Amino acid sequence: MPLGRFRYALFASGVALATPAPAATMIPDSPPDMNLCLQTAATRVPMPAQQALARIEGFPRKLLALRSYLRAEKDLALRWSWTDEQIRSYEASPEYAQAMEQIAQVQRRFAALNPGYALYVNREVRSLDLQLQRWNSNASVGKTADALAAAARSVCKPGSESFAAWLAAWVPSPPPNLAAPGLSPHGQARAFDFQIKRGDVLIAGTDSQRIAQDWVRTGWTKKLERAVREASPAFVGPLRTPNEPWHYSYAPERLAIPATIPR
Ligand SMILES: [Zn+2]
């Protein structure tokens, strides 16, 4: 590459790095006054959340995520998903080994109680990138976000200071089946999803459309609950809101409590 072009490329990339787009601006698919309400409310949330908002596609999905960021308040920084570097350091820690052993105990108990079946558990900490990707494409998020955006139109007034409070108090019905990007407990290895397989066939997975037929009618919700309860006190669940029979919180501080049956 000729020197001139090389220097230009450096200069151009330097400019791009030095001037990141302000969070929550340049949203083409909503009227300008709605953007202003969003931007004003977004100034109340900390920087990682503002940066995440800038990467969320479309006004309704941004608004729905901002609602969660406002509600998280001071806990946001504490709950915020780990960076790749933090994930790597966790994966080299004794805490990670302990979590893997607790999962293995649940898998062994489940297999003993349900011959022919096995639990599949994704052990990877869910990165912010993946959470953003899912939030931007998930249909249930889109549906709830559209309902929120429609409701917000009558509330957003020029210069309104109360919009953020209204947004934080708005209750989605039904709730979206994803946490806002950055706030998933999977982002700090504080939750694991247990899916049921027979051989290579997924019998009950994480599809919220199939809960009634795959989890409830077949009894897998209860069978998984039993195996978890008997294997390890570290898992609490399943998640009720939204209803996710596969999702259990991981609370290693509970490991001081003995499991319900001796191992
Ligand atoms: Zn989950």
Boltz pocket constraint, residues with backbone or C-beta under 6 A from the ligand:
constraints:
  - pocket:
      binder: B
      contacts: [[A, 186], [A, 191], [A, 192], [A, 193], [A, 244], [A, 246], [A, 247], [A, 248]]
      max_distance: 6.0
